[in-house]
Amino acid sequence: MSIEQENDASAQQNWSGTYRYAAERIIAPTDAAELPGIIRSAPRVHALGTRHSFNALADTSGTLVDLTGLPDDVAVDGVAGTARVTAWTRYGAAAQALEEAGFALHNMGSLPHIAVGGATATSTHGSGDRNGSLATAVRALTFIDANGDPQTIRRGDDDFDALVVHVGAFAIVTHVELDIQPTYRVRQDIYSGLTWEAALADLDAITTAGHSVSIFTRWEGEDLGFVWVKTRLGDDTDAVVDVLLDGARDPGSTPLGSDDNVTELGGVPGPWLLRLPHFRLDREPSFGAEIQTEYFIDRQDAPQALRAVRALAPLIRPHLVWTELRTIAADDLWLSPAYGRDSMAIHFTWFDRPDEVAAVIPLIEEALRPFGARPHWGKVHAFDAERLAEVHPRLADARAVFERRDPDGRFVSDHLVALGVRETRSR
């Protein structure tokens, strides 16, 4: 039985409270068997997960289907090296089930609170020069199509590369099959004292320092900020370097959030699922009321692109919580921001100041335009269909697949039309 959420204020907005859904209704089915009927009866429909998008990507003029009340299921096949996970399952919960079975994922995002389906559909990522986005682990998708019928598509099938990063544009995904590997351990170390001069002269020295590396900066003078290195361990006694460029390992205070919501630092070895995310699953993540923006550039252009953003530092700093810089390996998924090129993602976590953020975003985008910057699908940006077509070479191809699979436009939204992901429909 579906539950209407019209009177639940928290259900009407995203996780950070900085986007309010415009859908006519939000319903929460309690049984996945209800999904085909919901889809068939709704002229416009869209799935809603853990509400970690910061724009209208997860919205619709019709019915939003909140999947988060459905029961989780994680089925591990160690022989095949796969796990079949319900799309609404949070990464932290899926990771716990994998760890109990002796397995792991290749990487995780900074928040374990995000749903597997939503994160892979938007090519959300962790970090690491050799690590693809979370979507690159997808081996198969099971979904309810526009006719309300169950379908499965697998790696190697026609349309697979178009549909993995689907941004909700063609169906409601119910299960995601992921590549897995044997469990492993990780330690986390913080390095401080690095300068921009040293970093821009040898970014590779930083990004290759661990399995997953994040640079956090506030664009303040010559101080880079700090570098968060997550080292995959062969043995808990494996050593790490004490010096990184002109900085040094800093065993001091927690650099993000509060002391109790960040995963354990100080070089203490632990299981992958408790070290690869920045934030703990059992705590409120990040900073709360915030807006997020992120752009992917070709990694070889990173020094020049970062110099261009640094020139805007006086306009950025007053509204910025942190910028995080991460690297992502290239992939073949058509709508992935890392499609066809090894990438660096320049992420901005902003204070909840929508007018001020809206004013500075176009300036950042113009500074990054020479580098073919691609926005994260689920974060705030000012790109339109024309600009996205300039930087996403397979956008028109992906749109054609979505139109063929949903000819009546059941999964069309104004936002997807504005981005050129779907074609315009009369209401």
MIMAR-732048 format. One record per residue (C-alpha): x, y, z. Coordinates in nm, 3 decimals, padded with zeros to 5 digits. Layout:
BEGIN
+---------+---------+---------+
!      px !      py !      pz !
+---------+---------+---------+
!       X !       Y !       Z !
...
+---------+---------+---------+
***
This chain:
BEGIN
+---------+---------+---------+
!      px !      py !      pz !
+---------+---------+---------+
!  00.000 !  00.000 !  00.000 !
!  00.138 !  00.342 ! -00.097 !
!  00.153 !  00.621 !  00.158 !
!  00.090 !  00.982 !  00.054 !
!  00.352 !  01.225 !  00.187 !
!  00.170 !  01.551 !  00.126 !
!  00.176 !  01.662 !  00.491 !
!  00.533 !  01.557 !  00.565 !
!  00.749 !  01.869 !  00.535 !
!  01.078 !  01.676 !  00.524 !
!  00.947 !  01.460 !  00.240 !
!  00.886 !  01.770 !  00.027 !
!  01.251 !  01.874 !  00.013 !
!  01.595 !  01.735 ! -00.051 !
!  01.831 !  01.611 !  00.219 !
!  01.989 !  01.951 !  00.286 !
!  01.660 !  02.144 !  00.276 !
!  01.785 !  02.362 ! -00.010 !
!  01.555 !  02.229 ! -00.285 !
!  01.177 !  02.187 ! -00.257 !
!  01.001 !  01.941 ! -00.488 !
!  00.731 !  02.074 ! -00.720 !
!  00.564 !  01.738 ! -00.789 !
!  00.186 !  01.719 ! -00.761 !
!  00.218 !  01.427 ! -00.521 !
!  00.478 !  01.214 ! -00.348 !
!  00.387 !  00.856 ! -00.269 !
!  00.584 !  00.595 ! -00.082 !
!  00.503 !  00.235 ! -00.179 !
!  00.560 ! -00.030 !  00.085 !
!  00.592 ! -00.313 ! -00.166 !
!  00.793 ! -00.308 ! -00.490 !
!  00.508 ! -00.501 ! -00.653 !
!  00.314 ! -00.170 ! -00.656 !
!  00.561 ! -00.002 ! -00.893 !
!  00.423 ! -00.129 ! -01.227 !
!  00.073 ! -00.005 ! -01.141 !
!  00.206 !  00.332 ! -01.025 !
!  00.397 !  00.380 ! -01.348 !
!  00.104 !  00.279 ! -01.569 !
! -00.133 !  00.517 ! -01.391 !
!  00.090 !  00.826 ! -01.384 !
!  00.127 !  01.040 ! -01.698 !
!  00.449 !  01.179 ! -01.547 !
!  00.651 !  00.989 ! -01.290 !
!  00.999 !  00.987 ! -01.138 !
!  01.177 !  00.782 ! -00.873 !
!  01.297 !  00.950 ! -00.554 !
!  01.571 !  00.801 ! -00.339 !
!  01.772 !  00.943 ! -00.051 !
!  01.720 !  01.302 ! -00.177 !
!  02.086 !  01.389 ! -00.232 !
!  02.033 !  01.585 ! -00.554 !
!  02.054 !  01.962 ! -00.516 !
!  01.851 !  02.060 ! -00.823 !
!  01.536 !  01.953 ! -01.007 !
!  01.688 !  01.635 ! -01.152 !
!  01.485 !  01.413 ! -00.920 !
!  01.165 !  01.615 ! -00.962 !
!  00.862 !  01.591 ! -01.193 !
!  00.538 !  01.776 ! -01.256 !
!  00.354 !  01.451 ! -01.183 !
!  00.414 !  01.178 ! -00.927 !
!  00.734 !  01.126 ! -00.729 !
!  00.775 !  00.769 ! -00.605 !
!  00.973 !  00.761 ! -00.280 !
!  01.146 !  00.422 ! -00.279 !
!  01.327 !  00.455 !  00.052 !
!  01.062 !  00.273 !  00.256 !
!  01.097 ! -00.046 !  00.054 !
!  01.293 ! -00.334 !  00.208 !
!  01.663 ! -00.359 !  00.127 !
!  01.811 ! -00.669 ! -00.028 !
!  02.176 ! -00.746 ! -00.102 !
!  02.246 ! -01.081 ! -00.269 !
!  02.618 ! -01.163 ! -00.287 !
!  02.756 ! -01.407 ! -00.544 !
!  03.119 ! -01.454 ! -00.451 !
!  03.186 ! -01.700 ! -00.733 !
!  03.063 ! -01.456 ! -00.999 !
!  03.213 ! -01.158 ! -00.815 !
!  02.884 ! -00.969 ! -00.810 !
!  02.625 ! -00.832 ! -00.571 !
!  02.263 ! -00.764 ! -00.668 !
!  02.139 ! -00.470 ! -00.462 !
!  01.800 ! -00.301 ! -00.442 !
!  01.839 !  00.043 ! -00.597 !
!  01.708 !  00.227 ! -00.290 !
!  01.963 !  00.066 ! -00.056 !
!  02.213 !  00.310 !  00.090 !
!  02.575 !  00.244 !  00.005 !
!  02.662 !  00.210 !  00.372 !
!  02.405 ! -00.066 !  00.420 !
!  02.515 ! -00.247 !  00.103 !
!  02.877 ! -00.220 !  00.212 !
!  02.799 ! -00.372 !  00.552 !
!  02.635 ! -00.673 !  00.387 !
!  02.933 ! -00.714 !  00.155 !
!  03.183 ! -00.691 !  00.439 !
!  02.998 ! -00.956 !  00.636 !
!  03.032 ! -01.185 !  00.333 !
!  03.402 ! -01.103 !  00.293 !
!  03.371 ! -00.871 ! -00.005 !
!  03.407 ! -00.503 ! -00.099 !
!  03.344 ! -00.241 ! -00.365 !
!  03.621 ! -00.075 ! -00.563 !
!  03.539 !  00.263 ! -00.409 !
!  03.276 !  00.467 ! -00.226 !
!  03.158 !  00.825 ! -00.229 !
!  03.222 !  01.065 !  00.056 !
!  02.873 !  00.998 !  00.198 !
!  02.765 !  00.636 !  00.261 !
!  02.409 !  00.768 !  00.303 !
!  02.338 !  00.789 ! -00.071 !
!  02.132 !  00.523 ! -00.251 !
!  02.302 !  00.286 ! -00.492 !
!  02.048 !  00.356 ! -00.767 !
!  02.064 !  00.734 ! -00.750 !
!  02.441 !  00.752 ! -00.714 !
!  02.512 !  00.530 ! -01.012 !
!  02.242 !  00.700 ! -01.222 !
!  02.423 !  01.034 ! -01.180 !
!  02.781 !  00.900 ! -01.200 !
!  02.857 !  01.002 ! -00.844 !
!  03.214 !  00.915 ! -00.747 !
!  03.483 !  00.878 ! -00.489 !
!  03.842 !  00.955 ! -00.580 !
!  04.156 !  00.793 ! -00.717 !
!  04.347 !  00.819 ! -01.043 !
!  04.271 !  00.456 ! -01.130 !
!  03.920 !  00.444 ! -00.983 !
!  03.618 !  00.491 ! -01.205 !
!  03.299 !  00.649 ! -01.076 !
!  03.056 !  00.434 ! -00.879 !
!  02.865 !  00.374 ! -01.203 !
!  03.160 !  00.186 ! -01.352 !
!  03.094 ! -00.102 ! -01.110 !
!  02.746 ! -00.158 ! -01.257 !
!  02.718 ! -00.491 ! -01.436 !
!  02.339 ! -00.498 ! -01.483 !
!  02.025 ! -00.292 ! -01.422 !
!  01.677 ! -00.428 ! -01.354 !
!  01.402 ! -00.172 ! -01.405 !
!  01.031 ! -00.118 ! -01.455 !
!  00.993 !  00.035 ! -01.798 !
!  00.747 !  00.294 ! -01.928 !
!  00.486 !  00.022 ! -01.989 !
!  00.515 ! -00.103 ! -01.632 !
!  00.704 ! -00.416 ! -01.738 !
!  01.021 ! -00.551 ! -01.568 !
!  01.335 ! -00.553 ! -01.781 !
!  01.704 ! -00.629 ! -01.727 !
!  01.999 ! -00.498 ! -01.925 !
!  02.355 ! -00.626 ! -01.883 !
!  02.703 ! -00.508 ! -01.962 !
!  02.766 ! -00.576 ! -02.330 !
!  02.398 ! -00.544 ! -02.429 !
!  02.283 ! -00.279 ! -02.673 !
!  02.197 !  00.046 ! -02.488 !
!  02.388 ! -00.054 ! -02.173 !
!  02.639 !  00.231 ! -02.197 !
!  02.351 !  00.473 ! -02.257 !
!  02.140 !  00.354 ! -01.965 !
!  02.378 !  00.313 ! -01.670 !
!  02.406 !  00.690 ! -01.616 !
!  02.039 !  00.748 ! -01.697 !
!  01.953 !  01.037 ! -01.461 !
!  01.602 !  00.892 ! -01.417 !
!  01.513 !  00.962 ! -01.778 !
!  01.369 !  00.628 ! -01.894 !
!  01.247 !  00.399 ! -01.612 !
!  01.243 !  00.323 ! -01.241 !
!  01.541 !  00.105 ! -01.156 !
!  01.473 ! -00.159 ! -00.891 !
!  01.802 ! -00.353 ! -00.875 !
!  02.165 ! -00.279 ! -00.955 !
!  02.417 ! -00.560 ! -01.002 !
!  02.766 ! -00.449 ! -00.899 !
!  03.117 ! -00.583 ! -00.945 !
!  03.270 ! -00.680 ! -00.612 !
!  03.613 ! -00.792 ! -00.491 !
!  03.763 ! -00.946 ! -00.175 !
!  03.752 ! -00.722 !  00.130 !
!  04.051 ! -00.501 !  00.211 !
!  04.169 ! -00.253 !  00.472 !
!  04.245 !  00.117 !  00.450 !
!  04.407 !  00.388 !  00.662 !
!  04.345 !  00.763 !  00.642 !
!  04.607 !  01.036 !  00.684 !
!  04.587 !  01.412 !  00.659 !
!  04.867 !  01.624 !  00.511 !
!  04.884 !  02.000 !  00.565 !
!  05.126 !  02.282 !  00.489 !
!  05.124 !  02.230 !  00.112 !
!  05.134 !  02.537 ! -00.110 !
!  04.953 !  02.602 ! -00.436 !
!  05.285 !  02.655 ! -00.612 !
!  05.407 !  02.307 ! -00.523 !
!  05.071 !  02.145 ! -00.592 !
!  05.021 !  02.298 ! -00.937 !
!  05.377 !  02.208 ! -01.033 !
!  05.319 !  01.838 ! -00.952 !
!  04.954 !  01.748 ! -00.899 !
!  05.029 !  01.386 ! -00.985 !
!  05.247 !  01.357 ! -00.673 !
!  04.937 !  01.432 ! -00.468 !
!  04.675 !  01.235 ! -00.659 !
!  04.892 !  00.920 ! -00.669 !
!  04.968 !  00.934 ! -00.295 !
!  04.695 !  00.681 ! -00.209 !
!  04.409 !  00.465 ! -00.333 !
!  04.178 !  00.765 ! -00.289 !
!  04.297 !  01.123 ! -00.246 !
!  04.102 !  01.444 ! -00.182 !
!  04.237 !  01.797 ! -00.175 !
!  04.034 !  02.038 !  00.038 !
!  04.084 !  02.408 ! -00.017 !
!  03.921 !  02.741 !  00.061 !
!  04.124 !  02.921 ! -00.205 !
!  04.304 !  03.124 !  00.063 !
!  04.632 !  03.279 ! -00.051 !
!  04.920 !  03.038 ! -00.113 !
!  04.796 !  02.777 !  00.136 !
!  04.651 !  02.481 ! -00.054 !
!  04.450 !  02.359 !  00.247 !
!  04.488 !  01.992 !  00.331 !
!  04.517 !  01.660 !  00.153 !
!  04.318 !  01.357 !  00.272 !
!  04.492 !  01.034 !  00.167 !
!  04.322 !  00.695 !  00.193 !
!  04.581 !  00.417 !  00.156 !
!  04.477 !  00.064 !  00.063 !
!  04.677 ! -00.172 !  00.284 !
!  04.833 ! -00.507 !  00.209 !
!  04.911 ! -00.530 !  00.578 !
!  04.816 ! -00.312 !  00.874 !
!  05.186 ! -00.236 !  00.931 !
!  05.233 ! -00.082 !  00.586 !
!  05.406 !  00.255 !  00.620 !
!  05.303 !  00.583 !  00.458 !
!  05.519 !  00.884 !  00.377 !
!  05.556 !  01.160 !  00.633 !
!  05.626 !  01.429 !  00.371 !
!  05.412 !  01.513 !  00.067 !
!  05.564 !  01.780 ! -00.160 !
!  05.619 !  02.077 !  00.074 !
!  05.365 !  01.953 !  00.330 !
!  05.374 !  01.694 !  00.605 !
!  05.151 !  01.436 !  00.767 !
!  04.933 !  01.603 !  01.029 !
!  04.781 !  01.377 !  01.297 !
!  04.587 !  01.670 !  01.443 !
!  04.221 !  01.760 !  01.461 !
!  03.937 !  01.649 !  01.236 !
!  03.936 !  01.870 !  00.925 !
!  03.570 !  01.835 !  00.824 !
!  03.238 !  01.838 !  01.001 !
!  03.232 !  01.768 !  01.372 !
!  03.460 !  01.538 !  01.567 !
!  03.203 !  01.258 !  01.574 !
!  03.066 !  01.245 !  01.218 !
!  03.388 !  01.180 !  01.025 !
!  03.538 !  00.835 !  00.967 !
!  03.845 !  00.755 !  01.176 !
!  04.166 !  00.937 !  01.085 !
!  04.518 !  00.936 !  01.227 !
!  04.644 !  00.641 !  01.023 !
!  04.436 !  00.385 !  01.213 !
!  04.378 !  00.081 !  00.986 !
!  04.021 ! -00.031 !  00.940 !
!  03.783 ! -00.200 !  00.696 !
!  03.729 ! -00.029 !  00.362 !
!  03.367 !  00.065 !  00.432 !
!  03.467 !  00.263 !  00.745 !
!  03.753 !  00.450 !  00.576 !
!  03.670 !  00.521 !  00.210 !
!  03.370 !  00.748 !  00.292 !
!  03.450 !  01.077 !  00.463 !
!  03.143 !  01.060 !  00.686 !
!  02.998 !  00.798 !  00.918 !
!  02.674 !  00.627 !  00.822 !
!  02.535 !  00.655 !  01.177 !
!  02.574 !  01.035 !  01.192 !
!  02.433 !  01.333 !  01.004 !
!  02.681 !  01.391 !  00.718 !
!  02.859 !  01.698 !  00.592 !
!  02.743 !  02.039 !  00.718 !
!  02.363 !  02.034 !  00.695 !
!  02.192 !  02.318 !  00.511 !
!  02.416 !  02.348 !  00.207 !
!  02.422 !  02.381 ! -00.172 !
!  02.661 !  02.177 ! -00.384 !
!  02.817 !  02.238 ! -00.726 !
!  03.072 !  02.028 ! -00.915 !
!  03.248 !  02.030 ! -01.252 !
!  03.457 !  01.761 ! -01.425 !
!  03.754 !  01.865 ! -01.639 !
!  04.017 !  01.666 ! -01.828 !
!  04.282 !  01.576 ! -01.571 !
!  04.563 !  01.699 ! -01.795 !
!  04.404 !  02.047 ! -01.786 !
!  04.378 !  02.056 ! -01.408 !
!  04.665 !  02.298 ! -01.332 !
!  04.539 !  02.557 ! -01.581 !
!  04.176 !  02.513 ! -01.476 !
!  04.260 !  02.551 ! -01.108 !
!  04.453 !  02.869 ! -01.182 !
!  04.144 !  03.004 ! -01.359 !
!  03.925 !  02.930 ! -01.056 !
!  04.184 !  03.077 ! -00.817 !
!  04.143 !  03.409 ! -00.997 !
!  03.782 !  03.412 ! -00.872 !
!  03.879 !  03.335 ! -00.512 !
!  03.765 !  03.671 ! -00.365 !
!  03.415 !  03.610 ! -00.507 !
!  03.404 !  03.243 ! -00.405 !
!  03.538 !  03.249 ! -00.049 !
!  03.261 !  03.447 !  00.126 !
!  03.001 !  03.183 !  00.038 !
!  03.214 !  02.867 !  00.047 !
!  03.232 !  02.596 !  00.309 !
!  03.496 !  02.390 !  00.124 !
!  03.611 !  02.300 ! -00.225 !
!  03.713 !  01.938 ! -00.275 !
!  03.932 !  01.822 ! -00.565 !
!  03.917 !  01.456 ! -00.667 !
!  04.029 !  01.246 ! -00.963 !
!  03.820 !  00.992 ! -01.154 !
!  03.930 !  00.743 ! -01.420 !
!  03.780 !  00.764 ! -01.768 !
!  03.484 !  00.544 ! -01.863 !
!  03.262 !  00.459 ! -02.162 !
!  02.924 !  00.548 ! -02.010 !
!  02.760 !  00.799 ! -02.242 !
!  02.633 !  01.054 ! -01.989 !
!  02.912 !  01.013 ! -01.737 !
!  03.099 !  01.340 ! -01.676 !
!  03.416 !  01.126 ! -01.697 !
!  03.318 !  00.983 ! -02.036 !
!  03.624 !  00.937 ! -02.255 !
!  03.872 !  01.123 ! -02.036 !
!  04.052 !  01.087 ! -01.705 !
!  03.906 !  01.367 ! -01.500 !
!  03.945 !  01.596 ! -01.204 !
!  03.627 !  01.705 ! -01.030 !
!  03.617 !  02.052 ! -00.875 !
!  03.348 !  02.043 ! -00.608 !
!  03.205 !  02.336 ! -00.412 !
!  03.005 !  02.300 ! -00.091 !
!  02.832 !  02.634 ! -00.039 !
!  02.652 !  02.789 !  00.252 !
!  02.276 !  02.807 !  00.203 !
!  02.285 !  03.140 !  00.022 !
!  02.101 !  03.070 ! -00.303 !
!  02.114 !  03.421 ! -00.450 !
!  02.485 !  03.467 ! -00.387 !
!  02.567 !  03.118 ! -00.512 !
!  02.355 !  03.171 ! -00.823 !
!  02.555 !  03.484 ! -00.897 !
!  02.900 !  03.323 ! -00.870 !
!  02.826 !  02.994 ! -01.049 !
!  02.815 !  03.147 ! -01.402 !
!  03.152 !  03.310 ! -01.336 !
!  03.304 !  02.974 ! -01.242 !
!  03.148 !  02.808 ! -01.545 !
!  03.283 !  03.074 ! -01.778 !
!  03.631 !  03.036 ! -01.628 !
!  03.613 !  02.659 ! -01.684 !
!  03.457 !  02.678 ! -02.031 !
!  03.792 !  02.658 ! -02.215 !
!  03.849 !  02.324 ! -02.044 !
!  03.522 !  02.162 ! -02.151 !
!  03.389 !  02.139 ! -01.795 !
!  03.094 !  01.903 ! -01.744 !
!  02.861 !  01.956 ! -01.446 !
!  02.757 !  01.686 ! -01.202 !
!  02.399 !  01.600 ! -01.298 !
!  02.263 !  01.620 ! -00.944 !
!  02.426 !  01.945 ! -00.832 !
!  02.349 !  02.310 ! -00.893 !
!  02.474 !  02.453 ! -01.223 !
!  02.365 !  02.695 ! -01.497 !
!  02.415 !  02.474 ! -01.804 !
!  02.140 !  02.450 ! -02.065 !
!  02.093 !  02.201 ! -02.348 !
!  02.322 !  02.388 ! -02.585 !
!  02.608 !  02.409 ! -02.337 !
!  02.571 !  02.044 ! -02.237 !
!  02.576 !  01.937 ! -02.602 !
!  02.910 !  02.115 ! -02.636 !
!  03.073 !  01.903 ! -02.365 !
!  02.879 !  01.572 ! -02.374 !
!  02.951 !  01.414 ! -02.714 !
!  02.692 !  01.137 ! -02.668 !
!  02.407 !  01.352 ! -02.533 !
!  02.199 !  01.331 ! -02.851 !
!  02.262 !  00.956 ! -02.874 !
!  02.150 !  00.902 ! -02.516 !
!  01.839 !  01.117 ! -02.574 !
!  01.748 !  00.900 ! -02.873 !
!  01.769 !  00.587 ! -02.657 !
!  01.550 !  00.742 ! -02.386 !
!  01.293 !  00.853 ! -02.644 !
!  01.282 !  00.506 ! -02.799 !
!  01.235 !  00.338 ! -02.462 !
!  00.981 !  00.591 ! -02.333 !
!  00.800 !  00.718 ! -02.646 !
!  00.504 !  00.861 ! -02.453 !
!  00.730 !  01.068 ! -02.229 !
!  00.624 !  00.919 ! -01.896 !
!  00.967 !  00.998 ! -01.750 !
!  01.002 !  01.339 ! -01.913 !
!  01.039 !  01.645 ! -01.688 !
!  01.090 !  02.014 ! -01.754 !
!  01.442 !  01.986 ! -01.611 !
!  01.541 !  01.698 ! -01.839 !
!  01.402 !  01.886 ! -02.139 !
!  01.595 !  02.200 ! -02.044 !
!  01.915 !  01.995 ! -02.032 !
!  01.850 !  01.830 ! -02.368 !
!  01.822 !  01.485 ! -02.210 !
!  01.459 !  01.442 ! -02.325 !
!  01.250 !  01.599 ! -02.599 !
!  00.970 !  01.847 ! -02.531 !
!  00.619 !  01.706 ! -02.489 !
!  00.285 !  01.881 ! -02.484 !
!  00.116 !  01.828 ! -02.150 !
+---------+---------+---------+
***
